[in-house]
Amino acid sequence: MSLSDEQIERYSRHILLNDVGVDGQERISAGKVLIIGAGGLGSPVALYLAAAGVGTLGLADSDKVDLSNLQRQVIHFTPDVGRPKVLSARDKIKAINPDVKVNTYEIRVNAANIAGIIKDYDFIVDGTDNFAAKFLINDACVLGKKPFSHGGILRFEGQTMTFVPGSACYRCVFTAPPSKGVVPNCSQSGILGAVAGMLGTIQATEVLRFLLGKGDLLVDRLLIVEAMNMNFRVAKFSRRSDCPVCGDHPSITDLFDENLKECDV
């Protein structure tokens, strides 16, 4: 696709970058990205990808905006309380950049529908807030050969990694979800709102670098952020040959829903 004069002006600060230029911006504009979860992580991801000019954004979330969401879910405003999150987010995306096509899925992603949703996208962003969804997204992307960005946040901490086909997946690091009650959810422990912005912005950067084909993605690396003392560290790992979904002899060949309680904030 070719950029109009208006788009060249809009994306001029991208085009000035040697590693982007007109060709890179055209690749961004041709990109199709699905964001699962329009909350704390999905909000900054959606805003920055829309501003960057990603051509098609998909938003999947079954929740409605709650007053307690507004402390960190920056794509939603006070008048949006009670509205479906995907519609609230769609309106902000279109306000930032009317060129972006927005597909909304006001549904809870599960084993029966996720493969059909992710199939038409180039990259998947995990912005969910519960372990069941995170393992399902991982399994669906591994089996469907779709790259994705994992993100997780709690209290003053966050973590993110990127999967591309052939690399280590989420189950290579975390084989299975923790037992109920072992890890507190956000309604029990809270989250500093800005931490969601930090991690979501990193995830958005991973998406853009993937679309551009530039730099070293967080592949086979888990970036861990501890915001109380502003420490960043990277844990390196590799694909496990005995991984239950991406290993040499996988035991997970069909998608299923983990029976775990979700975070209700």
C-alpha positions as CSV (number, residue, x, y, z in Angstrom):
1,M,0.0,0.0,0.0
2,S,1.1,3.6,-0.6
3,L,0.8,6.4,1.9
4,S,-1.2,9.6,1.2
5,D,0.2,13.0,1.8
6,E,-1.8,13.3,5.0
7,Q,-0.5,10.0,6.2
8,I,3.1,11.0,5.4
9,E,2.6,14.0,7.6
10,R,0.9,12.0,10.4
11,Y,3.7,9.4,10.5
12,S,6.6,11.8,9.7
13,R,8.4,11.1,13.0
14,H,8.4,7.4,12.1
15,I,9.4,8.1,8.5
16,L,12.4,10.1,9.7
17,L,13.8,7.0,11.4
18,N,16.4,5.2,9.3
19,D,15.0,1.8,10.5
20,V,11.4,2.7,9.6
21,G,11.1,5.1,6.6
22,V,8.3,5.0,4.2
23,D,8.6,1.3,3.6
24,G,8.5,0.5,7.3
25,Q,5.5,2.7,7.8
26,E,3.7,0.9,5.0
27,R,4.5,-2.4,6.7
28,I,3.0,-1.1,9.9
29,S,-0.1,0.2,8.0
30,A,-0.6,-3.2,6.4
31,G,-0.3,-5.0,9.8
32,K,-3.2,-6.8,11.5
33,V,-3.0,-7.2,15.3
34,L,-5.4,-8.8,17.7
35,I,-5.5,-7.5,21.3
36,I,-7.1,-9.9,23.8
37,G,-8.2,-7.9,26.8
38,A,-9.0,-4.2,26.6
39,G,-7.9,-3.5,30.2
40,G,-4.8,-2.4,31.9
41,L,-2.3,-3.8,29.4
42,G,-4.6,-3.7,26.3
43,S,-5.3,0.0,26.8
44,P,-1.8,1.4,26.2
45,V,-1.2,-1.3,23.5
46,A,-4.3,-0.2,21.6
47,L,-3.6,3.5,21.9
48,Y,0.0,3.3,20.8
49,L,-0.7,0.9,17.9
50,A,-3.5,3.1,16.7
51,A,-1.3,6.1,16.9
52,A,1.4,4.3,15.0
53,G,-1.0,3.5,12.2
54,V,-1.4,-0.3,12.4
55,G,-3.9,-0.9,9.7
56,T,-6.2,-3.4,11.5
57,L,-6.7,-3.8,15.2
58,G,-8.9,-6.5,16.7
59,L,-10.3,-6.1,20.3
60,A,-11.6,-9.1,22.2
61,D,-13.1,-8.6,25.6
62,S,-16.5,-9.5,27.1
63,D,-16.4,-7.1,30.1
64,K,-18.0,-3.7,30.6
65,V,-16.2,-0.6,31.9
66,D,-16.2,-0.4,35.7
67,L,-15.3,2.7,37.8
68,S,-12.4,0.8,39.4
69,N,-10.9,0.2,35.9
70,L,-10.2,3.9,35.3
71,Q,-7.2,3.9,37.7
72,R,-5.1,2.1,35.0
73,Q,-7.2,1.3,31.9
74,V,-6.4,4.6,30.2
75,I,-8.4,4.0,27.0
76,H,-11.7,4.2,29.0
77,F,-13.1,7.5,30.4
78,T,-15.6,8.2,33.2
79,P,-18.6,8.5,30.8
80,D,-17.7,5.0,29.5
81,V,-18.6,3.3,32.8
82,G,-21.2,0.6,32.0
83,R,-20.3,0.4,28.3
84,P,-18.7,-2.6,26.7
85,K,-14.9,-2.2,26.8
86,V,-14.5,-3.1,23.1
87,L,-16.8,-0.3,22.1
88,S,-15.3,2.2,24.4
89,A,-11.8,1.3,23.1
90,R,-12.9,1.4,19.5
91,D,-14.2,4.9,19.9
92,K,-10.8,6.1,21.3
93,I,-8.9,4.4,18.6
94,K,-11.0,6.0,15.8
95,A,-10.6,9.4,17.5
96,I,-6.8,9.0,17.5
97,N,-6.6,7.6,14.0
98,P,-9.6,7.2,11.7
99,D,-7.4,5.3,9.2
100,V,-7.3,2.3,11.6
101,K,-9.9,-0.5,10.9
102,V,-11.2,-1.9,14.2
103,N,-12.8,-5.3,14.6
104,T,-14.6,-5.9,17.9
105,Y,-15.3,-9.2,19.6
106,E,-17.5,-8.7,22.6
107,I,-17.1,-12.3,23.8
108,R,-15.1,-14.2,26.3
109,V,-12.3,-15.9,24.4
110,N,-12.4,-19.7,25.0
111,A,-11.2,-22.9,23.5
112,A,-14.1,-23.1,21.1
113,N,-13.7,-19.7,19.5
114,I,-10.1,-18.6,19.8
115,A,-8.7,-20.4,16.8
116,G,-11.3,-18.8,14.5
117,I,-10.5,-15.3,16.0
118,I,-6.7,-15.3,15.8
119,K,-6.4,-16.9,12.3
120,D,-6.7,-13.6,10.3
121,Y,-4.1,-11.6,12.4
122,D,-0.4,-11.3,12.0
123,F,0.3,-10.9,15.8
124,I,-1.6,-11.5,19.0
125,V,-1.3,-9.5,22.2
126,D,-2.2,-11.1,25.5
127,G,-3.6,-8.4,27.7
128,T,-5.6,-10.7,29.9
129,D,-5.7,-10.8,33.7
130,N,-6.0,-14.5,34.5
131,F,-3.9,-17.7,34.1
132,A,-6.6,-19.6,32.3
133,A,-6.7,-17.1,29.4
134,K,-2.9,-16.8,29.3
135,F,-2.3,-20.6,28.9
136,L,-5.2,-20.8,26.3
137,I,-3.7,-17.9,24.2
138,N,-0.3,-19.6,24.4
139,D,-1.6,-22.9,23.3
140,A,-3.7,-21.4,20.5
141,C,-0.8,-19.4,19.1
142,V,1.6,-22.3,19.3
143,L,-0.8,-24.7,17.5
144,G,-1.8,-21.9,15.1
145,K,1.8,-20.8,14.5
146,K,1.0,-17.2,15.5
147,P,3.5,-14.9,17.2
148,F,2.3,-13.3,20.4
149,S,3.3,-11.1,23.3
150,H,2.6,-12.2,26.8
151,G,2.2,-9.6,29.6
152,G,1.4,-9.9,33.3
153,I,1.2,-7.4,36.1
154,L,0.6,-7.5,39.9
155,R,1.3,-4.9,42.6
156,F,4.4,-3.1,41.5
157,E,5.7,-5.8,39.2
158,G,5.3,-6.9,35.6
159,Q,6.7,-9.4,33.1
160,T,6.6,-9.8,29.4
161,M,8.0,-12.1,26.7
162,T,7.4,-12.7,23.0
163,F,6.8,-16.0,21.2
164,V,7.4,-16.6,17.5
165,P,7.0,-20.1,16.0
166,G,10.0,-22.2,16.8
167,S,11.0,-20.3,20.0
168,A,10.2,-21.1,23.6
169,C,6.6,-20.6,24.6
170,Y,4.9,-19.6,27.8
171,R,4.6,-23.3,28.9
172,C,8.3,-23.7,28.5
173,V,8.7,-21.3,31.4
174,F,5.4,-22.0,33.3
175,T,4.4,-25.6,32.6
176,A,0.9,-25.3,34.0
177,P,-1.3,-22.8,35.9
178,P,-0.7,-22.5,39.6
179,S,-3.3,-24.1,42.0
180,K,-6.1,-22.0,43.1
181,G,-5.2,-19.6,45.9
182,V,-1.4,-19.9,45.4
183,V,-1.1,-16.6,43.5
184,P,-3.3,-13.8,44.6
185,N,-5.3,-11.9,42.0
186,C,-5.4,-8.2,41.5
187,S,-8.5,-7.7,43.6
188,Q,-6.6,-9.1,46.5
189,S,-3.2,-7.5,46.0
190,G,-3.8,-4.4,43.8
191,I,-1.8,-2.9,41.0
192,L,0.0,0.4,40.6
193,G,-1.7,1.8,37.6
194,A,1.4,3.2,35.8
195,V,2.9,-0.3,35.9
196,A,0.2,-1.4,33.5
197,G,1.2,1.5,31.2
198,M,4.9,0.5,31.4
199,L,4.3,-3.1,30.4
200,G,1.7,-2.3,27.8
201,T,4.0,0.1,26.1
202,I,6.7,-2.5,26.0
203,Q,4.3,-4.9,24.4
204,A,3.3,-2.3,21.8
205,T,7.0,-1.8,21.0
206,E,7.4,-5.5,20.4
207,V,4.5,-5.5,18.0
208,L,5.9,-2.6,16.0
209,R,9.4,-4.2,15.9
210,F,7.8,-7.4,14.7
211,L,5.9,-5.7,11.9
212,L,9.1,-3.8,10.9
213,G,11.3,-6.9,11.2
214,K,13.8,-4.9,13.2
215,G,15.8,-5.5,16.4
216,D,15.9,-8.4,18.8
217,L,12.5,-9.3,20.1
218,L,12.0,-10.6,23.6
219,V,12.2,-14.2,22.3
220,D,13.5,-16.8,24.7
221,R,13.7,-14.0,27.2
222,L,11.4,-12.9,30.1
223,L,11.7,-9.2,30.9
224,I,10.9,-8.7,34.6
225,V,10.0,-5.2,35.8
226,E,10.1,-4.2,39.5
227,A,8.8,-0.7,39.7
228,M,9.1,0.0,43.4
229,N,12.9,0.4,43.0
230,M,12.8,0.6,39.2
231,N,14.7,-2.5,38.5
232,F,14.7,-4.3,35.1
233,R,16.1,-7.7,34.6
234,V,16.0,-10.4,31.9
235,A,15.7,-14.1,32.5
236,K,16.9,-16.2,29.5
237,F,15.6,-19.6,28.7
238,S,15.2,-21.9,25.7
239,R,12.5,-24.1,24.2
240,R,12.1,-27.3,26.2
241,S,12.1,-30.5,24.2
242,D,9.6,-31.9,26.8
243,C,7.2,-28.9,26.6
244,P,3.6,-30.2,26.6
245,V,2.6,-28.0,23.7
246,C,5.7,-27.0,21.6
247,G,8.0,-29.8,22.6
248,D,9.2,-32.7,20.4
249,H,6.4,-35.0,21.5
250,P,3.6,-32.6,22.6
251,S,0.8,-33.9,24.8
252,I,-1.4,-30.9,24.1
253,T,-2.7,-31.1,20.6
254,D,-6.2,-29.7,21.1
255,L,-7.3,-26.6,22.9
256,F,-9.1,-26.7,26.2
257,D,-10.2,-24.3,28.9
258,E,-8.4,-24.4,32.3
259,N,-10.9,-24.4,35.2
260,L,-9.5,-21.5,37.2
261,K,-11.1,-18.4,38.8
262,E,-10.6,-15.2,37.0
263,C,-9.5,-11.8,38.4
264,D,-12.7,-9.8,38.9
265,V,-11.3,-6.3,38.9
